[in-house]
Amino acid sequence: MAHGPLLRVDSRLSGALVRPDRFSELLSDLGNVQIAVPVLVLVIGYVARRGRAIGTDRWWLPPTAAAVLMALVPAVIVPLKDWTARPGTPAVPPAVGYFPSGHTATAAIAYGSATLILLPWLTSAAARRTAVGICAALVLGVSYGLVRRGWHWPLDVVASWCLATVLLTSLRLLLSRSTRRRSSGTPSSSTGPS
């Protein structure tokens, strides 16, 4: 993992972007487990409570799926870090295990899952666009902060984006399949989100 054309580009790009400052540190902190996971937990609680209160069929599925997806992040990221054993940037102490970025994956899965399970409960297109925009801004902010601070190479961040895209797409497919099954099956006595 120390040679090759992509890694040379990665090194040059990192060198051009690394300018540690307090703002980039604050942005990268939004990917900390202590910040991103409580946001997801709050949304999970809200969605579960709303779904149960109105008697939505399988109200527990979206919150549970989001929680399981978040729990999968370390189970996937840690072995990848061990397997690749990529060294960090010159801005961090000598060590390995920087690829892929755990902070980026945490942010993408926590904020992305929260957004996906919240979207059906937002009644206007503007509210849904705003939620997606906030999610994207948070993930991009964390990503920018990590690279700008020098805590991760750009490819570490991109790898986590790719992983998060696969995981969030899986969540979206599960949720849409569940919604289709509900609407094509026997009608329930209550109405849930559309």
N, C-alpha and C positions, 0 to 999 in steps of 0.2 A: 504493500500500500504506500510505498515511498517513492515510486517512479511511475512515469507514464504521462501522456499528453494532457489528460484531464487533470491530473494532480499538479502539473506545472501551471496550467491555467488557474487552477484553484489557488495555488500559492501566490501567483501574481495578483489575482483579484483580491485576495485577503490582504496582501501588502498595501494595495491601493485603498482599501476600505477601513482598515484598522486605525481608529483614532479614539482611544478610550476616553470617555467622558461620563459624567454622572447621569445624563439623560439616557445614554445607551444602556447603562447599568440598570436603571429603573425599568426600561423597556424589557430587558432580558429577564428581570425578576418576575414579570407577568407570566413566565413559563414555569415558575417554581411550583412544586406540588402544593405548597402551603397557600398559594393564591388561586391557581387554576382549578384544583379539585374542589375546594369549597364553593366556587361559582357553580360547578356542575352539580354538586350536592344540593344547593339551593334550588336549582331548576328542576332536578329530579323530584325533590319534595313538592314543589309547586305543581308539576305535571301529575304526579301520583295523586295528590290531594284533590285536584280538579277532576281528574278522570274518575276517581272513586266516588266523589261527591255526586256526580251526575249519572253514575252507574254505567259508564262506558264499558263495553265488552273488553275483556283483557286489558283493563286500564293499567295493569302492572307491567305489561310487556315493554313499552318504550322506556320507562325508567330503569327497569332491570337490564335491558339490552345496553343502555348507555353506561350503566355501572359496570357491567361485565366487560365492555369494550375498554373502559378506563383501566380496569384491573389487568387487562391483557398487555397494556403498554410496557410495563417493566418486564413482563414475561417474554416479550418479543425483543425489546431494545437491549436488555442486558446481555443475552447470548450473542446478539449481533455485534455489540461492542467488544465482547471477549473474542469473538471469531476474527474480526477485522483487525483489532489491536492497533488502530491508527493513532499515531502520536498527535498531540495537540499542536496548536500554533506556537510561534515563538513567544507570545504574550502570556502563556500559561506555564506553570512548572512542568518539567519533563515528566511525562506519563503517557500511557496509551489508553484507548477506549473512548475516543471522542466521536467515533462514527458508528451510527447516526446520532444526531443531537437528541438527547433525552428531553431537554427543555422544550425544544420545538415540537417533538411528538406529544409531550404532555399538554402543551398549549393547544395544538391542533385538535387533539382528541377531546380534551375537556370542553373547550369552547365550541368545537364543531358538533359534538354530541349534544351539548346543551341547546345549541341552535336547532338541530334537527328535531329534537323531541318537543321543543317549544313552538316551532313553526305552525303546527296544526291548531294551536290555541290562539294564535294571533289572527284577529278578524280582518284586518285590512292588508292590502298588498303593500302599502307604504310601511306598515309595521314589520312585515316579513322582510322587505328589502333592507330596512334599518337593522334588523337583527343579523341578517347575513353580512351586511357591511361592517357592523361592529365586530363580528366574529373574524372576518377577514383582516380588519385593521389590527386586532389583538394578535393574531398569528403572525402577520407581517411585521408588526412592531417587535415582537419577541425575536423573530428571525433576524431582523435588522440589528437589534441590540446585541445579540450574541456574536454576530460577525463584526460589528463595529467595535465592540469591546475587545475582540480578539480571543474570545472564549471558544469559538468554533470556526472551522474552515467553512466557506460557503457550501461545499459539497456535503458536509455533515448536515446542514440545514435542508438542502434539497433532498437528500435521502429520506429525511423525516417527513418532508412534504409528500413524497411518493408513498411512503408507508401509510401515512395518515389518509391519503386519498383512497387507498385500497380499503382500509378499515372503515372509513366513514361511508364509502360507497356500499360496503356490505351492510352497514347499519341502515342506510337509506333503503336498500332493497328489502331488508327484513321488515322494516316499518311499512313500506308501501305494499308489500305482499300481505302483511297482516291486515292492513286497511282494506285491500281488495277482497280478501277472504271474508272479512266482516260484512262488506257491502253485498257480496254475492251469495252469502250463506243465508241462514234463516234470520229474519229480521229480529232485532232485539227490542225490548220494551222501552229502551231509553235511547236518547240521541247523544252521540259523542261529537267530537270535532270532525269536520269534513276534510 
